[in-house]
Amino acid sequence: MVREFAIHLYLFVFRFFFTIFSICPQKKKTTFVASFGDNALFVIKELQRQTDDQIVVLKTASCRVDFQVDSLDFEPKIFFDWIRSIYHLATSNVIFIDNYFGFLAAVKFKPSVKCIQLWHAAGAIKQFGLKDPSNAGRSPKAIERFKKVYSQFDYVVVGGDKMTDIYRESFGIGEENILRTGIPRTDFFFDEQALKKASDALRKKYPAIHEKKVILYAPTYREGEFNMSSLPLNIDHMYQELKNEYILLLRLHPAVRFDFVNQYPDFIFDVSDYPDINHLLAVTDLLISDYSSIPFEFSLLQRPMIFFAYDLEEYAKSRGFWEPYEQLVPGPIVYNSKDLVEAIQTNNYDFNQIVKFANEWNEFSTGSASRRLIQAVYSESENAGAISRG
């Protein structure tokens, strides 16, 4: 009740200012609303190469990326920036977003405006959008609001047709809304110079990377998990067994605050605040994940992954999976720290499975996704439509 009232009030105020600013003339301006920012960064760089559009970025509190363009804090508590953000949304001709943003339920864009959903993942393990199991506990009014938000997407960018089917079900969109241009941030994995530059920078920042193999632990966000003082890993055991050969990088979700005493500073490095996940993947020899979308991009590097699903049954019940978990993930599944360490030491991976996984989810992500996306969106509508139809 209180939550719905707060949302209603937010949307009422947003709609009020948006309506006023809509009187202003539309400009040759592209506005990005970024909560993750990884895809937006690559689109912005390509946009600067191909057009002379004004570029504005509206950043939520969770966005760590430095875009090096005009940026505003897209948070109501920073009121002046928030109002200016609404102005930019009301006067732009192209808008890119990378997440679910409730304000879309309150606005009516001019007919010539294009709204493009970049999303923040190349693939999906867990269900979301209209298929999210938690919707069962939401009111009919809330569900209608979700549908209103999804109806604002003129285009949704995909890296492979497996994701096309997921978006259709999650957002209730049609074939005409699909842009098969590839995921912009994956361009990085095809750029040898960029990979080397990122690797060199991280090795300079963390000299231990020079000496040992790198394990990156990057778990997904779990509902209500805003503060963590411990990890589901047995750090003591991992340190004793792996310290001579490996270091462990920790990359937690942007919504999670991690507060713990690091007893092994020569083994554990918290990189949760490092702005670019791509750079971290460039130096990673072994990824440990669970239900996160990071493996979909990491698979392009054809390096091994282990899936630490210590709460698989509980998580599957609360969030739901698109496919049986055991059939989807391209690596060993372990359920406790002891088995995790054993899997690392065994070092037995099916690389054919990883390549197959990468090809299935990234068939359109071939190194020029950002360029193709800009060409599609900023060309005539019929050309963009041709790409959306494959």
N, C-alpha and C positions, 0 to 999 in steps of 0.2 A: 504493500500500500504506500508506504513512505517512499520506496524506491521509484514506483511509478509516478508519484507526484513530483519528485525531483526531476525525473526525465521529462515529464510534461512541461514543467516550468522552464527547463533548459531549452527545449524545442520552441516554446512560445517566444522566449526572448530572442533566440537565434532567428526565428522566422520574421520577427518584427524588424530587426536590423537588416536582414537580407532583403526584405521587401523594399525598404527605404533605399538601400544601396543599388538595387536593381534598376532604379531610375537613371543612374549614371550610365554613360555610354560604355559599351563593351570594348575592351582593348585587345590588342594583339599580345596576349599575355597567357602564360602557362603557369598554373599554380599546382604545387605538389603538397599533398597532405600525407605526412610521413610519421609512422609510429615505429617502423623498423629502419627504413631508409636505404637498405642495400640496393634494391632494384632502382629506386629513385635516383640514386647517385649515378648509376651508369646511364640512365635515360637523360639526366641533366647534362652530362658530359657530351653525349651524342647530339642533344638538342642544341647545345652551344656551337657545335660544329656545323650543323645543317640549317639552322634558322637564326633569325635575329630577334626572336620573341623575348619579351621581358619574362624573367623567371623569378618566381617567389616560392619559398618553401615554408610551409606551416608545420612546425615540429611539435609532437606531443612530448611529454616528459620522459618517455621511455626511449626516445630516439637519440642514439649516441653519435650519429654521423655528422661530420663537418662538411657541409655541402659547398662552402666557399661561394655562396650566392646570398642574396637578400633572404633572411630567415626571420620568422616570428615564432614566439611561443604560443602554440594553439591550446591554451588552457584558460578557462574562465577566470581563474584566480589571478591571472596576469591580464587584467581587464582591458587595458589599452591595446595590447598586442592582439587580444582575442577579437576585439571590435574591428581592428584593422584587417585581421584575417578574414572576417566575414565580408568586408569590403572587397578584398581580392577575389574571393570565391564568387561574388556577385558580378564581378566585372571581367572575369577571365573567359577566354574562348575555349581553352582546353584545361581539364582538371585531371590529374593523376592521383590515385589513392592507393594505399598498400595494406588496408585492413578494413574491418567493419567500422564505419563511422556513423553514429546515430543522427548527426545533423542532416544527413541526406534525406531523412524522413520529413524534414521541415521546410525544404526548399523546392522551388520550381525554377529550374534552369531555363534560360532562353533557348528556343529551338535550335539555334546554331551551335550551342555548347556541346562539347564531347566530354564525357566522364569515363575514364579508363581505369579499370581495376587491375593493378599490378600484382596484388596479393603479396605474400611474403614467403612463399614456398613453391618449390618446383613440383612437389608431390604431396600426398597426404596419407597418413596412416590412420589417424583418428577422424571421426565424423565432425562436421561443423555446419554452420548455416541452418537451413531448414531441416537438416537431418540430425542435428545435435540432439541427443537423448534428453538433455536438460530442458528442452523446449516443453516437455510434458508438464513441467511445473510452472510454466509461464502463462499469463492470461491471454485470451484471444486478442485483446487489444495490442499486447506486446508482439504477438505473432504477425499481426497486420502491419505493425511498425517495421518489423524485420523485412517483410515483403516489399514495403515501400522503399526501404533503403536499397534492396537488391534491384528493384526496378529502375533505379537511376543509372545502373551500369550500362553504358552504350557498348562497351567492349570489355572483355576479360581476357587477359594475356595468358596463353598456355605454352608449356614446354613440350607437351606430348598429349596424344589423344586419350590416354588413360585419365589424365586430369580433366579433359574436356567433359567426359561423362560425369565426373564428380562435381564439377561446377554446375552442370545442368541441374543436377538433383539438389545441390546445396543452395543455389541462388535462384532456381526457378527460371533460368534463362534459356534462350533458344540458340540454334546454330548460327543465326545472324549476329549474335553477340560475341562470338569466339574469334580471337585473333591468334592465329597459329604462327607467331613470329619468334617464339622462344623466350626464355626467361633472361632478362637483361643482365643480371649479375653473373650469369654463367659465362659470359664473354671472357671474364677474367681467367677461367681455367683453360682457355685456348690461346692465351697470350703469354708466350714463354718469357718475354721480357718483363711483363708485369709480375709473373710468378717469381722470377729471380729477384726483382727489386723488393717485393714483399718479404721474401725469405731472408734476404740480406738484412733488411731493417729489423726483423724480429730476432735474428741471431745476434745483432748488435745490442738489442735491448735485453735479451735473455741469453747470455753467453753459454749457458748450459745446453742450449739447443745444438751447439757445435759438437758437443762431446757425447751426447746420448740420443737414443730414439725418443720421439715425442708421442705421448698418449694424450689425446684431447677427450675429456669427459664433458659432454654437452647434453644434459638431460632436458626434457621438455618441462613446461610449466604444469604444475598440478594445482587444481582449484583450491583457493584459500591459502596457498603457500607463498606468503609475502616476505616472511623472515625465516632464515635458516641459521641455526647455530651448529648443526652437524650434518654430515653427509650419510647417505645409505651405504657408502663404501666403508670397509674396514681398512682405514688408512694405515694403521699400525702394521697390519699384515702385508698390505701392498708395499709399504716402504721396505720392510725387511726382505721381501722376496724380489722386488723389482728395482731397487735403488741403484744397483750397479750398472744397469743397462738402459733404464728409462727415466724420464721425468714426466710429471703429470700436470697438464694444464687444465684448469677448471673454468668452464664457461657456462654460467647459469643464465636463466631466462632474464630479460630486462626487467620484468616485474618483481623479481626476487631480490631481496637484500640479504647478503651473506655475511654473517658476523661470527667468525670463529678464530681461535688462536692457532696459527699455523706452527706446529711443532717440527715441521720438516721443510724449512725454507730452501733446502738444496734439492728437494724432490717435488714439492707442490708449488705451483704458481697460479694465482688467481688472475685470470685474464677476462673476467666478466665485464669489465669496463673498457676493454680494448675495442675501439670503434668499428673495426672491420673483421667480420667473421671469415671472409674469404682469405684474408692474410693468414689467419690462424690455421685454416685448412691447408694452406700452401706448405706449412712446415710440419703438418701432422703425419706421422707414420701409421698410427692406429687410432681410429675413432671409436669411442665408447658412447653409445646413445641408447635411446629407449623407444619413445614414440614421437620423437622430434622429426622435423622435416629435413634437417641438415644432411642425413645420408643421401638424399636424392641428388643434391649438388656434389657432395663429396665423392660419390660414385664415379663422377667424370674423371677423377684422378686415378681411378682403378687401384685404390689402396684398401687395405682390409678394415673391417668393422666388426665389432662385437656388440650385441644388444643385451643390455643389463636391465631385464624386465622383472625386477624384484616384486612388483605389485601388479603383475599382468592381469590376473583375474579381476581384481578390484577396479583397475583402470578400464579394462574392456567393458565392464558392466556400467560404469559411470559415463564414459565418453563414447564408446562404440567404435568399431573398426570397419573400414571399407572392405577389407578382406581378412580371412583368418591370419592372424599375426605370424604364425609359423610359416605360412606359405608366401608371405610378402617380403620379409626382411632378408637381405642378402648377406647373412653372416650367422655365426653361432649365437644362440640365445642362452643366457645364463641367468640364474635367479638369486645368487648370493655371491659375496665377495670371494669366498674360497674358490668357487667354480670360475669366477672371473679371472683370478690370478692364474689358475691352471690353464684356462683357454689362452691367455696371453703367452704363457711359457710354452705351451704346445705349438703355437704358431702355425696352425693348420687352417688354411682358408681356401674357399672355392672361388678363384678369380673369374672363372667362366660365369658363375652366378652373379658376380658384381658387374661384369660387362653387360650381361643380359639385362640386369636391373637398370643400369645407366641408359641403355639404348631404349628401353620401354618408356621411361619417364622423361627422357630428354631428346626425343627424336627431332624436335625443331630447334633445340638449343645447340647450335653448331659453330658458335663463335662470332656471329654477326646479328644477334638478337636485337640489340639496341638500335642498330642502324635500320633493320627491317621494320621495327616498331615505329620509329620516327617517320619513315617513308610512308607507312600505312596510315598513320593517324593524321599526318599533315598533308597528304595528297587528297585528291578528290574522293568523296564518299564512296563512289562506286569502286575505286581501287582498293580501299580499305575493306569493302564488302567482299571483293574477290579473294583477298587473303583470308578473311574469316571463313570462307567456304572451302579453304584448302586449295 
